[in-house]
Amino acid sequence: MNDQREIIVQLIGAAMAYGSGPDVLRDIDLTLQAGSFHVLTGRSGAGKTSLLKMIALARPLARGRLDLFGQDVTHVRRHARPGLRRRIGMIFQDFRLLDHLTVFDNVALPLRLAQVDTKETEMSTGEMLSWLGMDNLAREFPPVLSMGQRQLIAAARAVVTRPALLLADEPTSHLDHDRGDRLMRLFMELNRMGTAVLIATHHAGALRRYPFRQLQVHDGTLWPAGPAAWQPAERIA
């Protein structure tokens, strides 16, 4: 029986470089379907963050093709990017919280930008903060929070819209075991509802207890992880 799930991301022969430098990534073939969950591994500096940025339309392709949600976006015009990005949740390593907004307003921001009505915005934001055990910090500002608390707020902001695609760059790096587990369970619940999830980490061992498929960035190319790693990662879903 054929798998008919919607294709969320498709990279074909993709390459990326910074400026006129050499390719950071090359010959990347990857397909992510709705409801898929992958962990992207590799040493620090291997290109994991670059791959997430390429998928999130934060960096252009040097070669190849990128489709998002069934649309060729390889050369998408700037004015079309916000609509696509609203379907993507992105957790950055540097969090990118707005220090002049409260915790509540940081998390609510994507809903407000999407013009979700006030009552639903407040309810969804409150539920997300409660899930992560952060509702007592709703009126605080990011500069007074610990690194772990900021990381959870950044995660809450990324998932509050229930995106079709979640890209997370080292999302548990500042969290203890219990908080990291709570966050992973949130990702798994979103995934159960159809969100395609791609997490980048260089601490793959910490995620071994979860049944996620692993990919590895090695020497600028993408491979399945594990004992039989050296096979191209084409069409992995």
Residue pairs with C-beta under 8 A, 6 or more apart in sequence:
3 33
3 237
5 33
5 34
5 35
5 36
5 237
6 33
6 34
6 69
6 70
7 31
7 32
7 33
7 34
7 67
7 70
8 32
8 33
8 34
8 36
8 68
8 69
8 164
8 165
8 196
9 30
9 31
9 32
9 55
9 66
9 67
9 68
9 165
9 196
9 198
10 30
10 31
10 32
10 65
10 66
10 67
11 28
11 29
11 30
11 31
11 54
11 55
11 64
11 65
11 66
11 67
12 29
12 64
12 65
12 66
12 67
13 27
13 28
13 29
13 63
13 64
13 65
14 25
14 27
14 28
14 29
14 30
14 54
14 61
14 63
14 64
14 65
14 66
15 23
15 25
15 26
15 27
15 28
15 61
15 62
15 63
15 64
16 23
16 24
16 25
16 50
16 51
16 54
16 59
16 60
16 61
16 62
17 23
17 24
17 62
18 24
18 59
23 62
23 220
24 47
24 50
24 220
25 47
25 50
25 51
25 54
25 217
25 220
25 221
25 222
26 220
26 221
27 221
28 51
28 54
28 64
28 221
28 222
29 222
29 232
29 233
29 234
29 235
30 215
30 222
30 233
30 234
30 236
31 234
31 235
31 236
31 237
32 38
32 165
32 196
32 198
32 237
33 196
33 237
34 164
34 194
34 195
34 196
35 191
35 192
35 194
35 195
35 196
36 191
36 196
36 197
36 213
36 237
37 187
37 188
37 191
37 196
37 197
37 212
37 213
38 197
38 198
38 199
38 212
38 213
38 214
38 215
38 236
39 199
39 200
39 201
39 204
39 207
39 210
39 212
39 213
39 214
39 215
39 225
40 48
40 51
40 52
40 198
40 199
40 200
40 201
40 214
40 215
40 216
40 217
41 48
41 200
41 201
41 202
41 204
41 214
41 215
41 216
41 217
41 225
42 48
42 202
42 216
42 217
42 218
43 202
44 202
46 202
46 217
46 218
47 217
47 220
48 169
48 200
48 201
48 202
48 217
49 93
49 169
49 200
50 59
51 200
51 217
51 222
52 90
52 167
52 169
52 198
52 200
53 59
54 60
54 61
54 66
55 66
55 68
55 165
55 167
55 198
56 85
56 88
56 90
56 167
57 68
57 73
57 76
57 81
57 84
57 85
61 74
64 74
65 72
65 74
66 72
66 73
66 74
67 73
68 84
68 87
68 88
68 165
69 84
69 87
69 164
71 84
73 80
73 84
76 84
86 110
86 113
86 114
86 161
87 163
87 164
87 165
88 163
88 164
88 165
88 166
88 167
89 158
89 159
89 161
89 163
89 165
89 166
89 167
89 195
90 158
90 166
90 167
90 168
90 169
91 154
91 155
91 158
91 166
91 167
91 168
91 169
91 171
92 154
92 169
93 169
93 170
93 173
95 142
95 150
95 151
95 153
95 154
96 154
97 106
97 142
97 150
97 153
97 154
97 157
98 105
98 106
98 109
98 142
99 141
99 142
99 143
100 141
101 109
101 141
101 142
102 138
102 139
102 140
102 141
103 129
103 134
103 137
103 138
103 139
103 140
103 141
103 142
103 145
103 153
104 125
104 126
104 129
104 138
104 139
106 142
106 153
106 157
107 125
107 128
107 129
107 153
107 156
107 157
107 160
108 121
108 122
108 125
108 160
109 157
110 157
110 158
110 160
110 161
111 120
111 121
111 124
111 125
111 160
111 161
112 121
114 161
116 124
124 160
125 156
125 160
126 135
126 138
128 156
128 159
128 160
129 135
129 137
129 138
129 156
131 182
131 186
132 152
132 155
132 156
132 179
132 182
132 183
132 186
133 179
133 182
134 149
134 152
134 153
134 156
137 145
137 149
137 153
142 150
142 153
145 153
146 174
147 174
148 174
148 175
148 176
148 179
150 174
151 171
151 172
151 173
151 174
151 175
152 175
152 179
152 183
155 168
155 171
155 183
155 186
158 166
158 168
159 166
159 186
159 187
159 190
162 190
162 193
162 195
163 190
163 195
164 194
164 195
164 196
165 195
165 196
165 198
166 187
166 190
166 195
166 196
166 197
166 198
167 198
167 200
168 187
168 197
168 198
168 199
168 200
169 200
170 200
170 201
170 202
170 203
171 183
171 187
171 199
171 201
172 179
172 180
172 183
172 184
172 201
172 203
172 206
173 201
173 203
175 183
180 206
184 207
184 210
187 197
187 199
188 210
190 197
191 197
199 207
199 212
201 207
204 214
204 225
213 224
213 236
214 224
214 225
214 226
215 222
215 223
215 224
215 225
215 233
215 236
216 222
216 223
216 224
216 225
216 229
217 223
218 229
221 232
222 232
222 233
223 229
223 230
223 231
223 232
223 233
224 231
224 233
224 236
